[in-house]
């Protein structure tokens, strides 16, 4: 999952304050999320809606439209779906995946939104789309829980499983379990915007590669797969008999994306320094230089991601 941090726009906060959920996790073994506000120890960590909303347009522009036609064909041929399709959105956040995908598909849709965070589930439900591409009705329900523990039983009746920026914050065991659950339910999976471990900045800088390597190492901490997630998911779904299609889905950030680029830069460099504290002095100077170029409209960044479509064998026997 791509991370970043920057201005929150809240009164009394410093210009370089971190938006909760946009920066790297500071606790070993924890998911890269933080709490929005003071809460009990049993409350789930939260991504800040400000960060999710800021990245939503870049996510929508990046997702691979080329995977939609094979997905539409598979959904049209699923058995027993005359009353519409049931779509499970894992780690839904504020619901950006539904806002992008539901208007791209014809027919009635019922979305089941999964997240650990009831606060984000509320955002997602309120802002969900109400109609499909052909004007058919779209309905939603929410389920709070750990998406890494889903089973085929939990996905019973699913037409599609989808997620955005999720695979890279899972372990190999969790990806294996997700692939098994989707195969058991006989439904395809559209898993978008997984980090690919490659970043291109223009103009280039001698420290770019070292920061990128440290960031990628940070993404792999505590057993998480980070940039190895797409390869692991391809293997896992293939082992269950799925046909897997991959397509690049890069963020292409120019002067018009200055706010997002600033946040991404702070989180990218911050994670690299957390992984390699010996980089701090050079990284601080690097970040200041990069932020100045961003503010002047002189920086362009391509953050590579990959979208994955896994076409499992339908449970009802259709091909």
C-alpha positions as CSV (number, residue, x, y, z in Angstrom):
1,X,0.0,0.0,0.0
2,X,1.4,3.4,-0.9
3,X,1.9,5.6,2.1
4,X,2.4,9.4,2.5
5,X,2.0,12.2,5.0
6,X,1.6,16.0,4.9
7,X,-0.7,18.9,5.7
8,X,-3.9,18.0,7.3
9,X,-5.5,21.3,6.9
10,X,-6.6,21.3,10.6
11,X,-6.3,24.4,12.7
12,X,-3.3,24.4,15.0
13,X,-1.4,21.7,13.2
14,X,2.1,22.3,11.7
15,X,2.4,22.5,7.9
16,X,4.3,19.2,7.9
17,X,2.0,17.3,10.3
18,X,1.2,13.7,9.4
19,X,-2.3,12.8,8.4
20,X,-3.2,9.8,10.4
21,X,-3.0,6.6,8.3
22,X,-0.8,8.2,5.7
23,X,2.5,7.5,7.3
24,X,4.4,4.3,8.1
25,X,3.5,2.2,11.1
26,X,5.7,2.7,14.1
27,X,4.9,-0.5,16.0
28,X,6.5,-3.8,14.9
29,X,3.9,-6.3,13.8
30,X,1.2,-3.7,13.4
31,X,-0.7,-2.9,10.2
32,X,0.4,0.4,8.7
33,X,-2.5,2.3,10.2
34,X,-2.9,4.6,13.2
35,X,-5.8,5.7,15.3
36,X,-7.7,8.8,14.3
37,X,-8.4,9.8,17.9
38,X,-8.1,8.6,21.4
39,X,-9.8,5.2,21.7
40,X,-9.8,2.1,23.8
41,X,-7.1,-0.5,23.4
42,X,-9.4,-2.9,21.7
43,X,-10.5,-0.4,19.0
44,X,-9.2,-1.1,15.5
45,X,-6.6,1.2,13.9
46,X,-7.9,3.7,11.4
47,X,-6.9,5.3,8.2
48,X,-7.8,9.0,8.2
49,X,-10.5,9.8,5.7
50,X,-8.5,12.9,4.6
51,X,-5.7,10.6,3.2
52,X,-8.1,8.2,1.5
53,X,-10.1,11.1,-0.1
54,X,-6.9,12.8,-1.3
55,X,-5.7,9.7,-3.1
56,X,-9.0,8.7,-4.5
57,X,-8.8,10.6,-7.9
58,X,-5.3,9.3,-8.5
59,X,-6.5,5.7,-7.7
60,X,-9.4,6.0,-10.1
61,X,-7.2,7.3,-12.9
62,X,-4.7,4.5,-12.3
63,X,-6.9,1.4,-12.1
64,X,-6.7,-0.8,-15.1
65,X,-9.8,-0.4,-17.3
66,X,-8.5,-3.2,-19.6
67,X,-9.4,-5.7,-16.9
68,X,-13.1,-4.7,-16.9
69,X,-14.1,-6.4,-20.2
70,X,-13.0,-9.9,-19.1
71,X,-14.6,-9.2,-15.7
72,X,-17.9,-8.2,-17.3
73,X,-17.9,-11.3,-19.4
74,X,-17.3,-13.5,-16.4
75,X,-20.0,-11.8,-14.4
76,X,-22.5,-12.1,-17.2
77,X,-21.9,-15.9,-17.4
78,X,-22.0,-16.7,-13.7
79,X,-24.9,-19.1,-12.9
80,X,-27.8,-17.9,-10.8
81,X,-27.1,-14.2,-11.1
82,X,-30.3,-13.1,-12.8
83,X,-31.3,-11.1,-9.8
84,X,-28.0,-9.1,-9.8
85,X,-24.5,-9.6,-8.5
86,X,-23.1,-9.6,-5.0
87,X,-19.8,-7.9,-4.6
88,X,-17.6,-8.1,-1.5
89,X,-15.2,-5.1,-1.1
90,X,-12.4,-6.0,1.3
91,X,-10.8,-3.3,3.4
92,X,-13.2,-0.8,1.8
93,X,-11.9,2.3,3.6
94,X,-14.2,5.2,2.5
95,X,-15.6,3.2,-0.4
96,X,-13.6,4.5,-3.3
97,X,-13.6,1.1,-5.0
98,X,-17.3,1.0,-5.1
99,X,-17.6,4.6,-6.4
100,X,-15.2,3.6,-9.2
101,X,-16.5,0.1,-10.1
102,X,-20.2,0.1,-9.6
103,X,-20.9,2.7,-12.4
104,X,-18.7,0.6,-14.7
105,X,-20.9,-2.5,-14.4
106,X,-24.4,-3.1,-15.7
107,X,-27.2,-4.7,-13.7
108,X,-28.3,-4.7,-10.1
109,X,-25.5,-4.9,-7.6
110,X,-25.4,-5.5,-3.9
111,X,-22.1,-4.5,-2.3
112,X,-21.0,-5.9,1.0
113,X,-18.4,-3.6,2.5
114,X,-15.8,-5.1,4.8
115,X,-13.4,-3.2,7.1
116,X,-12.1,-3.4,10.7
117,X,-13.0,0.3,11.2
118,X,-16.7,1.2,11.9
119,X,-15.8,4.8,11.3
120,X,-14.7,4.2,7.8
121,X,-17.6,1.8,7.1
122,X,-19.9,4.6,7.9
123,X,-18.2,6.9,5.4
124,X,-18.3,4.2,2.8
125,X,-22.0,3.4,3.2
126,X,-23.1,7.0,3.2
127,X,-21.1,7.9,0.0
128,X,-21.8,4.7,-1.9
129,X,-23.2,4.9,-5.5
130,X,-26.9,4.2,-5.9
131,X,-27.0,3.2,-9.6
132,X,-25.1,1.0,-12.0
133,X,-24.0,1.9,-15.5
134,X,-27.4,1.0,-16.9
135,X,-29.3,2.7,-14.1
136,X,-30.0,-0.5,-12.2
137,X,-30.1,-0.3,-8.4
138,X,-27.0,-0.5,-6.3
139,X,-27.5,-1.4,-2.6
140,X,-24.9,-1.8,0.2
141,X,-24.4,-3.4,3.6
142,X,-21.4,-3.2,6.0
143,X,-19.6,-5.9,7.9
144,X,-16.9,-5.2,10.5
145,X,-14.1,-7.7,10.7
146,X,-10.6,-8.7,9.8
147,X,-10.5,-9.1,6.0
148,X,-7.4,-11.4,6.3
149,X,-9.6,-14.0,8.0
150,X,-12.3,-14.4,5.4
151,X,-13.4,-18.0,4.5
152,X,-15.3,-19.5,1.6
153,X,-18.3,-19.7,3.9
154,X,-18.2,-15.9,4.5
155,X,-18.1,-15.4,0.7
156,X,-21.0,-17.8,0.0
157,X,-23.1,-16.4,-2.8
158,X,-20.5,-13.9,-3.8
159,X,-20.2,-12.9,-7.5
160,X,-17.0,-10.9,-7.1
161,X,-14.4,-10.1,-4.5
162,X,-12.6,-6.8,-4.8
163,X,-10.1,-4.7,-2.9
164,X,-7.8,-1.7,-3.5
165,X,-4.3,-1.3,-2.1
166,X,-4.7,-4.3,0.1
167,X,-2.4,-7.2,-1.1
168,X,0.8,-5.5,-0.1
169,X,-0.2,-5.2,3.5
170,X,-0.9,-9.0,3.8
171,X,1.3,-11.9,4.7
172,X,1.8,-14.9,2.4
173,X,-0.4,-16.9,4.6
174,X,-3.2,-14.3,4.4
175,X,-2.9,-14.1,0.6
176,X,-3.1,-17.9,0.4
177,X,-6.2,-17.9,2.6
178,X,-7.8,-15.2,0.4
179,X,-7.1,-17.1,-2.7
180,X,-8.5,-20.3,-1.2
181,X,-11.7,-18.5,0.0
182,X,-12.3,-17.0,-3.4
183,X,-11.7,-20.3,-5.1
184,X,-14.0,-22.1,-2.6
185,X,-16.8,-19.5,-3.3
186,X,-16.2,-19.8,-7.1
187,X,-16.0,-16.1,-7.6
188,X,-13.5,-13.9,-9.4
189,X,-11.3,-11.4,-7.6
190,X,-10.3,-7.9,-8.8
191,X,-7.4,-6.7,-6.6
192,X,-6.1,-3.3,-7.6
193,X,-3.3,-0.9,-6.9
194,X,-0.7,-3.2,-5.2
195,X,2.7,-1.6,-5.0
196,X,5.2,-2.8,-7.5
197,X,8.3,-1.6,-5.8
198,X,9.3,0.9,-8.6
199,X,9.2,4.6,-8.4
200,X,10.4,7.1,-11.0
201,X,11.0,10.8,-10.2
202,X,11.7,13.5,-12.8
203,X,14.2,15.2,-12.5
204,X,16.2,12.3,-11.0
205,X,18.4,12.5,-7.9
206,X,21.4,10.4,-6.8
207,X,19.5,9.3,-3.7
208,X,16.3,8.1,-5.4
209,X,17.4,4.5,-5.7
210,X,18.7,4.2,-2.1
211,X,15.5,5.7,-0.7
212,X,13.4,3.4,-2.9
213,X,15.3,0.3,-1.7
214,X,14.9,1.3,2.0
215,X,11.2,1.9,1.5
216,X,10.7,-1.5,-0.2
217,X,12.5,-3.1,2.8
218,X,10.2,-1.3,5.1
219,X,7.2,-2.6,3.2
220,X,8.4,-6.2,3.8
221,X,8.8,-5.9,7.6
222,X,7.1,-8.2,10.0
223,X,6.2,-10.7,7.3
224,X,4.2,-8.4,5.0
225,X,4.8,-8.9,1.3
226,X,4.9,-5.3,0.1
227,X,6.1,-5.3,-3.5
228,X,6.2,-9.1,-3.6
229,X,2.5,-9.4,-3.0
230,X,1.4,-9.6,-6.7
231,X,3.7,-12.4,-7.4
232,X,2.6,-14.3,-4.3
233,X,-1.1,-13.7,-5.2
234,X,-0.6,-14.8,-8.8
235,X,0.9,-18.1,-7.5
236,X,-1.8,-18.6,-4.9
237,X,-4.7,-18.0,-7.2
238,X,-3.1,-20.1,-10.0
239,X,-2.6,-23.0,-7.6
240,X,-6.4,-23.0,-7.1
241,X,-7.0,-23.2,-10.8
242,X,-7.7,-19.5,-11.5
243,X,-6.8,-17.7,-14.7
244,X,-4.8,-14.7,-13.6
245,X,-4.4,-11.4,-15.6
246,X,-2.1,-8.6,-14.5
247,X,-2.1,-5.0,-15.7
248,X,0.0,-2.0,-14.7
249,X,-1.9,0.8,-12.8
250,X,0.6,3.5,-12.1
251,X,0.0,6.8,-10.3
252,X,1.3,9.5,-12.7
253,X,1.6,12.6,-10.5
254,X,2.4,16.0,-12.0
255,X,2.0,19.6,-10.9
256,X,-1.7,19.3,-10.7
257,X,-1.3,16.6,-8.0
258,X,1.0,18.7,-5.7
259,X,-0.9,18.0,-2.5
260,X,-0.9,14.2,-3.0
261,X,2.7,14.2,-4.2
262,X,3.8,16.1,-1.0
263,X,2.1,13.6,1.2
264,X,3.4,10.7,-0.7
265,X,7.0,12.1,-0.5
266,X,6.9,12.6,3.2
267,X,5.6,9.1,3.8
268,X,8.0,7.5,1.3
269,X,11.1,9.1,2.8
270,X,9.8,8.7,6.3
271,X,9.4,4.9,5.9
272,X,12.9,4.7,4.3
273,X,14.4,6.5,7.3
274,X,12.5,4.3,9.7
275,X,14.0,1.3,8.0
276,X,17.5,2.8,7.8
277,X,18.1,5.5,10.4
278,X,21.6,6.1,9.0
279,X,19.9,7.8,6.1
280,X,18.3,10.6,8.2
281,X,20.7,13.5,7.5
282,X,20.9,12.9,3.8
283,X,17.2,12.1,3.6
284,X,16.2,15.3,5.4
285,X,18.1,17.4,2.8
286,X,16.7,15.2,0.0
287,X,13.1,15.6,1.2
288,X,13.5,19.4,1.5
289,X,14.8,19.6,-2.1
290,X,12.1,17.4,-3.4
291,X,9.3,19.3,-1.6
292,X,10.6,22.6,-3.0
293,X,10.5,21.2,-6.5
294,X,7.0,19.9,-5.9
295,X,5.8,23.3,-4.7
296,X,7.4,24.9,-7.7
297,X,5.6,22.5,-10.1
298,X,8.9,21.1,-11.3
299,X,8.5,17.5,-10.0
300,X,6.8,14.5,-11.7
301,X,6.5,11.1,-10.0
302,X,5.4,7.8,-11.3
303,X,4.5,5.3,-8.6
304,X,4.1,1.9,-10.1
305,X,1.2,-0.5,-9.1
306,X,-0.3,-3.6,-10.5
307,X,-3.9,-4.7,-10.8
308,X,-4.8,-8.4,-10.7
309,X,-7.9,-10.1,-12.0
310,X,-8.3,-13.8,-10.9
311,X,-10.9,-15.7,-12.8
312,X,-11.8,-18.7,-10.6
313,X,-13.9,-21.6,-11.8
314,X,-17.5,-20.7,-11.0
315,X,-19.1,-22.9,-8.3
316,X,-22.1,-23.6,-10.5
317,X,-20.0,-25.0,-13.3
318,X,-20.1,-22.2,-15.9
319,X,-16.9,-21.5,-17.7
